[in-house]
Each structure stands twice: as structure tokens, then as C-alpha cells.
Amino acid sequence: MTQKIAVSLPDEQVVSIRRAVAQGRAPSVSGFISAAVARVQREDDLAQLLDDLDRELGPVDDTDLAWADKALGLA
């Protein structure tokens, strides 16, 4: 289900969104806004997962980070 709502945005954001639509980078203004909200939701979900892992396993320390850097060839 979708709901139609009204939002107020700064002029420069509206220009940017309309440009994205005109350039084919978004299907519509609504599509652009929906994708932006979905991205924030994914970021929130990831932050929650990381918080849960920290609670369950403890925070990542410098030793863990050094190991990961070495394993990834970054060190």
C-alpha cells in the first residue's frame, strides 16, 4: 500500500531531485524520495545489527581491526 503525503523541501533539493528525474536517474520525484527513505531504513537496520553484534560479542578492538586489515591486504 502507498500513501500520498506532502513534504516541504528546500528549493535546491527540489531542483536536484527534478534533475535526477530528467536525467533518468530516478523514475519520478516520488521514486527518488522513496529510494532515499529506503536507503535510510537500510542504514538504520545495519546500525541496529552492529549494535546487536556489539552487545552479543563485544566491541571490535584494535587487535581485531589490525587482523582484518592484514587479512584484506590493507596492512
C-alpha positions as CSV (number, residue, x, y, z in Angstrom):
1,M,0.0,0.0,0.0
2,T,1.2,3.5,-0.7
3,Q,0.1,6.8,0.8
4,K,0.2,10.2,-0.8
5,I,1.8,12.8,1.5
6,A,3.0,16.4,1.1
7,V,6.5,17.4,2.2
8,S,8.4,20.7,2.2
9,L,11.9,20.7,0.9
10,P,14.5,23.4,0.3
11,D,14.5,24.7,-3.3
12,E,17.9,23.3,-4.1
13,Q,16.8,19.8,-3.1
14,V,13.8,20.0,-5.3
15,V,16.0,21.2,-8.2
16,S,18.3,18.3,-7.6
17,I,15.5,15.7,-7.4
18,R,13.9,17.0,-10.6
19,R,17.3,17.0,-12.4
20,A,17.8,13.3,-11.3
21,V,14.4,12.5,-12.8
22,A,15.1,14.4,-16.0
23,Q,18.4,12.6,-16.4
24,G,16.7,9.2,-15.9
25,R,18.5,8.6,-12.6
26,A,15.1,8.3,-10.8
27,P,11.8,7.2,-12.2
28,S,9.9,10.1,-10.6
29,V,10.0,12.6,-7.7
30,S,8.1,10.0,-5.6
31,G,10.5,7.3,-6.7
32,F,13.5,9.4,-5.8
33,I,12.1,10.2,-2.3
34,S,11.1,6.5,-1.8
35,A,14.6,5.3,-2.7
36,A,16.1,7.9,-0.3
37,V,13.9,6.7,2.5
38,A,14.7,3.1,1.8
39,R,18.4,3.8,1.9
40,V,18.0,5.4,5.4
41,Q,16.0,2.4,6.5
42,R,18.8,0.1,5.4
43,E,21.3,2.2,7.2
44,D,19.2,2.1,10.3
45,D,18.8,-1.7,10.0
46,L,22.6,-2.0,9.6
47,A,23.3,0.2,12.6
48,Q,20.9,-1.9,14.7
49,L,22.6,-5.1,13.6
50,L,26.0,-3.7,14.5
51,D,24.7,-2.6,17.9
52,D,23.3,-6.1,18.4
53,L,26.6,-7.7,17.5
54,D,28.5,-5.4,19.9
55,R,26.1,-6.4,22.7
56,E,26.4,-10.1,21.9
57,L,30.1,-10.3,21.0
58,G,31.6,-7.2,22.4
59,P,33.0,-4.2,20.5
60,V,35.7,-4.5,17.9
61,D,39.1,-3.6,19.3
62,D,42.3,-2.5,17.6
63,T,43.6,-6.1,17.5
64,D,40.5,-7.2,15.6
65,L,40.9,-4.2,13.2
66,A,44.6,-5.0,12.6
67,W,43.8,-8.6,11.9
68,A,41.1,-7.6,9.4
69,D,43.4,-5.1,7.7
70,K,46.1,-7.8,7.3
71,A,43.6,-10.4,6.1
72,L,42.3,-8.0,3.5
73,G,45.8,-7.0,2.4
74,L,45.4,-3.4,3.7
75,A,48.2,-3.5,6.2
